[in-house]
Amino acid sequence: MLIEMLEMQNAEIIGVAVPDPETKQLHGYPVIGNDDAVLGFRPETVRLVNAIGSTRQPHARRQLYARFKQSGYTFARLIHPSAIISPQAVIGEGAQIMAGAVLQPGCRIGDNAIVNTRAAIDHDSVVGRHSHIASGAILSGGVTVGETVHIGAGATIIQGITIGDESLVAAGAVVVSNVSKGATVMGVPAKEVQL
């Protein structure tokens, strides 16, 4: 998806870094090696795209971003052309807004966050850095999502709710009360569970 979005923006793709450098090409683009290969490019000559997702390794995405930011690199902000974005929405560095997503007035999307396919973020909601709003999730007005949070596919968060840092909202959950830092919630209405 990210390569396709870059192609839609006519971006020059120099290459792809992958964990297994035995791979020679990915979707027609050369594999330059693992993440360390990026250090062979001067920070002022390239922009990076973070392709690590968040469900299985939420901290890996954040750590990769922090590593390269500390070395002076910048990350491209990617917005699919079919996304509906209010001119009053603010989108951070490296954020990725996928096809059909909707961002209403007053939304703030943090650095390195993902708003996935057809997710809807209503007015004055905040999505923290490194968080992932999965496909079809709905954040009603005035929702605050902390950092490194995963909101599962099809989840609904009612207005005014706060989701604490490093928490997980399961797919399809309906959240009607605040979620504590590091908690996992699931169900309708969502309740905290121990995994």
N, C-alpha and C positions, 0 to 999 in steps of 0.2 A: 504494500500500500504506500509506503513512504517513497519508494523509488518511483512509483507511478505519479505521486504528487509532485516530486521534483521534476519529472519529465513534463508534466502539465505546466510547470513554471519555467520551462526551458532552461533549467539549471544545468550547469556542466557538472557531471558526476565523474570525479577523478578516479574513484575506486571505492571498494567496500572492505572494511575490516571485519574479520570473522574469527570466532574462537578456534576453528580448525583451518589453519592456513594451507592444508593439503588441497582444499578447494581452489580452483583456478579462476572460476567465474561465478557470478551470482546475477541472474536475470540479465545476462549479456554484458555485465560490467566486470572489470578485472578485480580480483581479490588482491589487495596490497599486503596482506599478512594479518596478524592479530592486532589488537588495540595498540600495542607498542609501535607498530608501523606508522601510526598517525604522527608520532613525534618526529618523523622524518620530514614533515611539512612545517614550514614556519607558520606560527599562529595567524599572522596578518595576511597570509595568502589563501587560507581556506576557512570555510565554515563547516561545522560538523552537524550530523543528524544522529540522535540517539535512538537506536532501533531495539533497545531492550524493553520488553513489556513489564508488567508489574505483578501479575497474579502469583507466580511461583517465586519470583525474586525481586520484591519491591525495593530492597536496599541496593541491589546491583545497579539498577537504573540511576538511582541517586548518587551512588559512589562513582560511576563512570562520569557522570556530569561534573561532579566536584573535582575529580582528578584532572580533567582537561581544562576546566575553568581556572584551577590553580596554576596551570601551565600557560595561561594566557589565551586559550582558544575561545571562540564564540560558537554558539549553536544557532542554526537556522530555525526560524519560526515557520512552521508549515501549516497552511490553511487550504483545505480542499475548496475548489471553486463552487461546489454546491452547498457549502456551509452558509448559514444565514447569521451574520454577525452585525450587531448594532454598532454604529459608529462610536457609541459611548462605552463599548466594552474595551477592556484593557487586557492584552495578551502578552505574557512574559516571554523572555528569551527561551528558545528551544521548545516552546509549547507546540503541540500538534493537535490541530482541530480537523477531525475527519469528515467524510462525506455525510451531508445531511444534518450535521450538528447545528444547534440553534443556541446563540448567545444573545440574551436580551440586554437592554440598557442597564448600565451600572455594574455589569459582571466584571470580575477580575479573575483572570486565569494565571496562576503562578508559573514561574520558570520551570521548564522541563515537565510540565503536566501534559496529560493526554485527555482530550475530550473525544471519545470514540464515536463511531458511526451512529447517527440519529439520536445521540444524547441531547437533552434539552436542559439548559441552565437558565432559569428565569431571573428576573430583575434583581439587581443588588446582591447577587450571590457571589461568594468568594471560594475559589478552588486553590488550595495551597500548593506550594512547590512540590514537584515529584509525584503528585497524586494522579490517579487514573479514574476517570469517569467512564465506565464501560458502555458498550453499545446499548442504546435504548433506555438508559437510565434517565430519570427526571429529578431535577433539583428545583423545587418550588422557590418562590421569592425569598430573599434574605437568608438563604442557607449559607453556613460557613463550614467549609471542609478544610481540615488541617493539612499538615504536610505528610507525604508518603502514605496516603490513604488509598484504598481500593474500594470503589463503589461498583458492585457487580452489575452485570447485564440485567436490564429491566427493573432495577431497584427504583423505588420512589421515596424521596425525602420530602416531607411536608414543610411548609413555610416556617422560617425562623429557627430551624434546628441547627445545632452545632455538632459536627463530627470531629472527635479528637484525633490528634496526630497518630499515625501508624496504626490506625484501626482498619477493619475490614467489614464492609456491608455486603452480605451474600446476595447472589443473584435473586431477583424477584422479591426481595425484602421490602416491607413498607415501614419506614422509620418515622415514628410519631413522637419520639422523645430523644433528648440529647444522648450522644454516644461518647463514652469515656475514652481517653487516650489508650491506645493499644488493645481495645476491645474488639471482639468479633460478634456481630449481631446477624440474626437470620429470622425469617418467618414473617407472618402477617398477623398482628403487628410484630415488628422486629423485637427480639429479646436477645440478651447477651448469652453466649454459649461458650463453653470451654472446649478447645480443640486439642 
